[in-house]
C-alpha cells in the first residue's frame, strides 16, 4: 500500500488525480481504495460500484479541506479520474 497523502491545503496549481486500487474479496464483494486520501475505501457488489463509492468519499474529503482552508481558492480546478 502507498503511504502517499492528499495534497496540502492551499495547493494552487496541482491537478487533483485519484488512483483507485481495486480487489475482489473472497466473499465476492469488490473493495476500492484511493490510497492518497485517508479513509477513501468502499465496498460494492460490482467493481464499478466500489470505485464510485470510494471516489465520492475522496471528493467529500477534498471538499471538506477546501471548505475549511484559510487559503484563497484557486482560479481553476482540474479533476482527472483514473480507473484501475
C-alpha atoms as one frame of an Amber mdcrd trajectory, in Angstrom:
protein
   0.000   0.000   0.000   1.121   3.518  -0.726   1.688   5.956   2.117   1.029
   8.942  -0.124  -1.315  11.575   1.285  -3.568  14.136  -0.333  -2.043  17.450
  -1.441  -1.600  20.003   1.330  -4.273  22.642   1.730  -3.682  25.652  -0.427
  -2.026  23.777  -3.291  -2.987  26.032  -6.160  -1.538  24.679  -9.388  -1.640
  20.940  -8.829  -4.189  18.783 -10.618  -6.215  16.507  -8.405  -5.670  12.933
  -9.544  -7.001   9.861  -7.820  -5.555   6.440  -8.472  -8.046   3.743  -7.498
  -6.882   0.332  -6.324  -9.422  -2.494  -6.503  -9.564  -6.065  -5.311 -12.145
  -8.836  -5.404 -12.739 -10.157  -1.881 -13.217 -13.864  -1.086 -16.926 -13.246
  -0.397 -17.471 -11.828  -3.911 -17.607  -8.147  -2.962 -15.289  -5.623  -4.576
 -13.230  -3.225  -2.500 -11.879   0.034  -3.898  -9.373   2.314  -2.197  -7.806
   5.647  -3.060  -4.550   5.474  -1.078  -3.698   9.170  -1.330  -6.926  10.091
   0.531  -7.108   8.528   4.000 -10.454   6.820   4.578 -11.431   6.663   0.894
 -12.237   2.961   0.909 -15.532   1.356  -0.069 -17.151  -1.974  -0.890 -19.547
  -2.686  -3.725 -21.373  -5.557  -5.345 -19.610  -4.648  -8.602 -16.186  -3.190
  -9.259 -17.795  -0.040 -10.669 -19.988   0.436  -7.597 -16.989   0.150  -5.257
 -14.975   2.610  -7.374 -17.830   5.135  -7.495 -18.324   4.966  -3.726 -14.588
   5.397  -2.987 -14.404   8.268  -5.479 -17.359  10.013  -3.803 -15.705   9.651
  -0.388 -12.462  11.128  -1.746 -14.299  14.096  -3.276 -16.114  14.761   0.003
 -12.792  14.712   1.842 -11.241  17.181  -0.593 -14.349  19.392  -0.455 -14.119
  19.452   3.331 -10.463  20.503   3.124 -11.331  23.291   0.668 -14.254  24.495
   2.779 -12.103  24.760   5.912  -8.987  26.139   4.216  -7.725  29.603   5.114
  -6.148  29.940   1.643  -7.736  31.772  -1.285  -9.369  29.334  -3.723  -7.568
  28.511  -6.974  -8.680  30.140 -10.221  -9.396  26.733 -11.757  -9.695  23.122
 -10.720  -8.883  20.113 -12.862 -10.038  16.631 -11.907  -8.873  13.504 -13.676
 -10.305  10.084 -12.911  -8.079   7.034 -13.374  -9.768   3.684 -13.005  -7.594
   0.648 -12.418
